[in-house]
């Protein structure tokens, strides 16, 4: 899944500004199979997975769980089609409606929608590819970026009523609250930004109905020509597992039934992709466990979330995956070693 290259350009610049080590960004780019050269040209694209890994590694290397959110809140420019449609929209309501319509052009992994109920409005985000729900730092970056873009477009420093994330960050929630300057809640039912209805009427000073109409027509042509990317079976399985948590991991037969396959066909299709259900569960658990530890979640809660009977069972599995106990886990990479 290819995404807007302006974001990785900004993330790299933000990391350069914050890191004491001038080579850190280059090492992280290399770890993500990227380079300064590949992200320079606007014609180049990169994958959402590479973006997710970059922000994860950057947060780990800096020892700052809020780096991605900070970078998102300062993000201001983009040369994507959706950015230009937003720039020439009438008001914030039209910006959100247009973004909901065309956002998959720049990020096919997530879907945005506007919901209005009573005195409140909500920009809701849903995963088209639920396997991306595991990338908490990227999720924070995207949602804080949305706030920055709305402020930039309306040229006003307005504050949402609340921001809600589905994942947990333990005691780190206070850091996000301080950064945002408005309520930020974790462990919520939905991933969303809650606004006052009056915010939807905020005008966009660069509104141009003629340019907007032209860009909308162009955007519709792109949507008509572009097919939605077909997810690999592994990504669909990861999504099913992620949605079954916390506390439960669905078994292979249940996953097969959810996808309309027999257990034999399901196993064969995964084998064709070089995977097995057990390997996928282990890989996902290992990845989430490291993220949860970084998030500051207590080990007992992590064990429950990942479907283990108790903490000792989880600790045994974690040591098998990583070679170390959860209590001694520090970081995925040693960025102090020169590439």
N, C-alpha and C positions, 0 to 999 in steps of 0.2 A: 504494500500500500504506500503510494508516494504522497508526500505532504509538501506544503509550502516551504521553500528553501529559505525564505526570509527569517524563519524562526531559528534555524540552526546558526545562521549568520549572527543573529542577535545574541543567542546563548553563548556562542564562542567569544564574542566581544565582551559580554558581561563577565564571563569567567576570566578573561584576560585582565579585566579591571580589578577583580576581587582577589585573584590568586597572587601570592608572593613569588611563586615559581613561574617564570616566563614560559617554560616549556610544558606546563601542565596541560593546557588546552590541546596542544599538538599530540601529546601522548593519549589523551582521551579520544580525540578524533581518530587516531590510528587504531585504538582498541575497538572503535565502532566502524572500522573499514572506511574511514573518511580522511580527508586531508584539507588543508587550507585551500589548495587548488580546486578540489572538487566542489567546495561550497562557495566559491567566488562567483561563478557564472550563474546568472538568473535562469539560464536554459537548463541547468542541471537539476536533477531531482534526487531525493533520498527517501528512505523508508521511515514510516512511523516508528518502527522498531528501533532503528538507529537513533532517532530523536529520543525515544524513551530511555535507551541505554546511556546516551550522552548525559542527560540530566540526572540520571541515577548516579553515574560515576562521578559527576561534578559535585553533587551534594556529599557523597561519601568522601571524596578527596579533600574537600574544604572542611569537612566535619560540621556542616551547616545544613540541617534538614530543610531550611526555608529558602535556600538559594534559588530553586526553580520558581517558587512563588515570587520572590523578589524580582527576578528577571522578567517574569510575566507582567508584574505590576508596572514595570518601566518600559514595556514593549510599546512602540508607537507607530512604526511604519511597516507597510506591507505593499507589495506590488501585485498581489493576486487580483483576479477578477472580482471576487467577493468584496475585497477591500475597496475597490473603485466603485462598485455598486453601492456599498454603504456610504462612501464619501459623498455621493450625489443623491442620497435619499433625503426625504423631507424631514423626518424626525426619528427619534429613537425607536418608536414602534415599527416604522417602516424598515429601519436598519435590521431589527431582530427578525422580522418576517422575511426579508430578503435573504438574510444569513441562513435562516432555517431552510430556505428553498435551495440555496446554492452551496452550502458549506461542504457537501461531500466532494465538490470539485477540488478543494484544497486539503481535506482530511476525511477519507472515506471510512475511518474507523469509528466515528462518533456522529450522532445525529442530534441536532438542536431544535427545540420547539418552544413556542410562547404559549403560556397558559395564564388566563386571567380569571381570578375568582374573588369577588367582592372588591375590597379596597387594595388588593395586592395583585401583582403580576409576577410570574416566575419564568425564567429561562431554564428549561429543563434539558439536561443532557442524558442521552441514552447511548449505550454502546451498540453499534452495529456489529462490531467484532468484540464480543465480551472478553476475549483473552487479553485485551488491553486494560481491563479493569485492574490487573495486578500492578500496573506501573503507576504507583501513587504519586511519585514526583512529577511525572509528565501530566497527570490529571490536574495536579495543583497548578502547574505552569499554564495549562490551557484555560482553566477557569479564572485565574488571576489576569491572564492576558485578555480575556473577554471584558473584564472590568476596565482595564487600561484602554482598550479600543473604544469602548463606549464613552469614556471620559474624553479621549482624544477627538472623537468625531463630533461630540456636542460642545467641545471646548469648555467643559465645566467639570469641576472636581466633585461631582455628586457621589453620595455613598449609598450602596445598596442597603436594604434592611437587614439582609443576612445572606451568608454563603454557606452552603451545605455540601459536605462530602460524605460518601458512604464508608470510606475506610477510617480506621482509628489511628491516632498518633500519640496516644497516651498524654503525658504531661506536656508534650510539645505543643499542644493546642494553644497554650497561652502565647507562644511565640508567633503563631499565625494571626492570632487576634490582635496582638500589638502591631504587627506589620500592616494589617489591613486597616485598622482603625474603625472597624465595625464588626458585629458578631460573626464568627466563623465556627460552625459546628461540625463535628466529626461523628461518624457512626450513624448518620442520618439515613432515612429510608430512600431518599432521592439525591441525585447529584444535581444541584440547581443553584441559581442566583435569584434571590427574592427581592423584588423592587416595589416601590410605591407606584400605584397606577399613574400618578402625576408625572413620574419619571419618563413615561412613554411619550409624553408630549414635548419633551425637550427637543428643540429644533436643531438641525444640523446646518451650520452656517454655510457650508459649501454646497448646499442643495442646488441641483441643476436638473430639472425634469426632462430636458431633451437628452442630455447625456445619459441619465438614468434609463430612459426608455430604450436607447440604443444598446446599452450594456445588458439590460434585461433580455432583449431579443437575442443578443449574442450568447448570453448564458444559457438560455433555453435551447439553443442549437447545440451547445456543448453537452448539455445533459442528455439530449436526444441521441447524440452520437456515441456517448460514453456508456459502456456497460458497467454495471456494478462488478467489482472484482470478486471472483469466486473464491470463497474461503477454502483453505485446505481442511481436511477432516480433523487434523490435529487442532487447529484453531477453534473449530466448532466444539470439540471435546473439552478443550481448556475452558471455553465459555460455560459449558454445562457444569463442569466441576466448580468453577468459581461461583456460579449462581447457587449451587447446592450448599455452599458454606454460609455462615460458620457452623461448626459442630458436626457436619455431615459431609462425607465424600460419597457420591453415588458410585455404585459398582458398574462394571463393564456392561452387564446385561441391561441395566437401567439406562445407561448412556446410549446403547444401541437402539433400544426401544424408542427413546426420545428422538432419535434421528431417523426412525422408520426403517431400521435395518435388522436383520437377524444377527445373533451373536457371531455366527461364522463369517457372514459378509463383513461385519464390522471389524473383526480381527484381521481379515484379509486386506481390507482397504487400508487399515493402519499399517500393516506390514508392507504394503506397496509404497507407503510414504517413509518407510524405514523406522517405524515406531511401534510400540505396544502400549496397551492401556496402562499397565503397571508403570512403565517408564515415564509416561506423561504425568501420572499422578505424582510420582517421586520427584520429577523435575519441577512441577508446579509447587509442590509442598516445600521443596528446598528453596526455590526462588522467593516464595512468599514468606517463609520463615526468616530469611535474611532481611527482607524488607520490614517485617514486623519488629524484629529486634532493633533495626535502625530507627523505626518509629517510636521506640520506647515502650512497647507493649510488654506487660509481665509475661514470663514464660508459661505460667499456668493458663493464661488466656490464649496464648499462641497455640499451646497444645490442644486446647478445646477447639479453637477456630479451625485447625487443620485436621480435626477428626480423630485425635489420639485419645486413648482411654485415660491417660494421666501424663504428667510432666516427665517422669522417667522414660516412658515409651517414646515420647517426642525427642528427648535428649539423646537417646540411643540412636534414633534415626538421623538426627542432625549430625552426630559425630560420624556416622557412616557416610553421609553425603559430603561433609566438609573436612573431616579429619580433626575436628576440634569440638569441644563442648560449646553449647550456646552461650554459656556465661563468659567464655573467653573470646567469643567472636567479636571482631572489631571492624573489619572492612573486607570487601571482595578483592581489592587490588592494593598493592603496595606502590603508590605513585611516587614514592621517594626514590625508587630505583630508576635510573635513566634508561630510556628506551634504546 
